[in-house]
Amino acid sequence: MRSPFARGHRSTEPAGTLHVVDPSPLNWLYITYNTVEELVRVTPGGKIRPAAMRAYRWRDDRTLEVRVRPGERFPDGEPLTAATVKRSFDEQQRWQAPHPPGTHFNIDPRVRCEVVSQRKVRFHLPEPDGLVIGKLRATHVMSTRFWEEVGFGYARQGSGEGHW
């Protein structure tokens, strides 16, 4: 058998497991921000820009309507839809501290998310919150498979918070 290190070897098959070690206490942030979807992102200059969100509008001072960008998919192939936005929002809202590094990013636990159509959700706020669009940066949107198989450690820890 020819060694995989021999000159000219070209294999397209995965071989082995790669273990990445990053001793930084913030490594989970880098992994999260590069592997999940968010409705908005923030530029290096601090400007909020749509990501998985195509657009938004305020229906009134307590109702934010968000349109999801068409054609978005998760790495497992599942389409990103209003239903997956709602599922992710609801899952994270049940945590005591959805964004522990900065609780100022936590969305009021009384906020409700409603699916209006396949590409549209409405966030119903109990009171006006002009910062809620920026807070959506800390609301991670994941596929159904993620929530049912991994879910930030639910199977092992019984919760998705506090163990990182």
N, C-alpha and C positions, 0 to 999 in steps of 0.2 A: 504494500500500500504506500502510496506516495505521501510524503509529509505535507501538511497544509502550509508549511513555511517554505516549501520548495519554490524556486523561481517559476513564475508562470501559472501557479495554482489560482484558479478562479472558482470559488464556490459561492453559490447564491443561497445555500442552506445555512440557517443559524447553527452555530456550534458552541455549546456551553452557555454559561450564565455570566453576565457582567454584573459585578457588585460595585456600586458607587458609594464611596464614603465621603461625607462632607461634615466635618466637625462643627460647622457653624451652627449656632442656635437658631439661625433664621433659615436653614436649608429647607424646611417645610414650606416656607413662603415661596421660595424660588421654584420648588417643584409644583406647588399649587398654581401659581400664576402662569406657569408654562404648560400645564396639562389640563386645566379646566377652562370652561367658557365663562365669560361675564357679560352682562348686558352692556356695560360701559368699561372703558379703560381710561387711565389718566396719563397724559403726556408728561415727559420730563419737566415741562414748564408748568405743570399743575392744571392743565385744561382737561375737562371731561369730554370724551369723545365716544360716540357709539361704537360698540364692538359687535356683539350678537344682536344688539338692538338696532333696528333700522331707523326708528324715529320715536318720539314721544310727544305727548301733548297733555296739558292740564285741562281736564273737563270742568273742574272747579277747584277751589283751593284745598280740597281734600281728596281728590280723585285724579290719579296719574294713570294715563293710558300709554302702554308701551307696545309698539309693533316690533315683532321679531323679524330679523333679516331672513329672507327666503333663501333656501339652499344650504343653510348651515347644517353641518353634521358633526356628530361626536366621533372620536377615533374608532369606536366600535361600529360605525355606520348608521346608527340611529339618527333620524332627523331631529334637530333642535326645534322644538315647537313651543307654543304657549303652555301646553300641558307639562312639558319638562321644566319650563321656567317655574310654573306653579309648584310642582313637586319639590324642586330644589329649594325654593323659597320657604315652603311649608316645613320641610325637614330642618332647615337651619333656624327657623323661627322658634322651634320647640326647645332649642338649646338655651341655657341661661346666659351664656356669653358667646353669641355667634361669631364675634370677631374679637377674641381676647387681647390681641396686641394693642388694640385701640377701641375701647368700648364706645367711643364717640361715633364709630362707624355702624354700631348696632341700630337696626331699624326697630322702631317702637313695636313691642310684641303684640300690640292690639291691631296692627295693620293686617288687613286681609288681602289676599290675592285671588282674583277671579279670572277664569278663562272666558274670554269673550268670543274668540274664534280660534282657528288653528294657529294663527300668527299674532294674536292680540291678547294681552292681559291688562287688567285694571287693578291698580293698587288702591285700596280704600283706606285712607288714613283717618285716625280718630281726631286729629287736629292738624292744621297746616304745618308742613315741614319742608321748607325750601331746600334743605340739604339732602333730601331723600335720594335724588338722582345720583349724587356723589356717593351716598351710602350703598347704592347698588353695586359699586365697585367691589365691595366686600361680600356680595352675594354670589357664590359660585354656583354655576349651572352645570349639572352632570347628567349623564344618561341614566335611563331606568336600570340598566345593568349595574352601573356603579352603586346605586342606592340599594339594590337587592343583593349584591354580592360583597361589596366592600364597605360602603357607607361610612367612611371616616372611622372605621373600627367598631361599628355597632356589634358585630358578631363576637368580637373578643372582649370589648370593654363595656358593652351595654349602653354606650353613649357615644356621640360623635364629638364630644368636647373635652378639653382639659388634659388629655393624655399625651399631647405632642410635646 
